[in-house]
């Protein structure tokens, strides 16, 4: 083979590769996109994911198929995404657990470096609720009662390492109170015990708390966002109530396997931001006390990094583990 012939073949192959990559980006998406929801149907991830899938499909001009892949607290669906081809056809909607699990458990079958955050999808604060039997109406009164009764208060969560659990642990660390963790299989079941004073407080999702706070069967004392919740406009934030710098968000973010072609990433990012900013998506989130976000991949990556550091510190200080 002559030198000129080898050069011609190499040039032709390079042109073919470049053309194929450009054609792939231009045609994306030319088939349905999978949106993995790593929990069972019926929860907030499932609800938001199905609404997001509808609006993202409209923005992409292609069907987006929500697919529940529950298991191991979200780890199974996350692992599937981390190992998928980085072609924009496999996406993951995931909550705080994606940054909590690596610090909470000794081994997880994925590395956060295998994933890239496309956008921060939604934000929803927690609400601190207490049993009426305590006869406290303010955050200060509750903290004073808890300090005067160390170890006598129980708090409910949906399980070890969940965002509500870590919110309560961070609350304990910041205030110095002592309280006993009582994990439930589902936070809904804890409300019966909260109303009857078997459980004294909980950091609950707004969607979970709202049916019980509207008629004062449980008392909302503070929300955990950086600003007041539209659902609880008369309830102060934790910072307003006196716990400066305390902020916890039940956030959802959209992830993809790391290494997507730049053109595909750009097209996907633009479509996601259109979907998240749509009036229909905003209305859907308002029913559960959540707010749509929509951030650039760079902003999303910085946010995820900060969240990982925050919860790693809480887990380390609280010596919290799942073996």
Helices and strands as residue ranges (DSSP letters): H 3-27, E 33-37, H 44-60, E 64-68, G 72-74, H 75-82, E 90-94, H 97-104, G 112-114, E 115-123, E 126-131, G 132-134, H 139-148, E 154-157, H 163-175, E 180-183, H 187-195, E 201-205, H 206-213, E 218-223, H 238-241, E 252-257, H 262-276, H 279-286, E 291-292, H 297-318
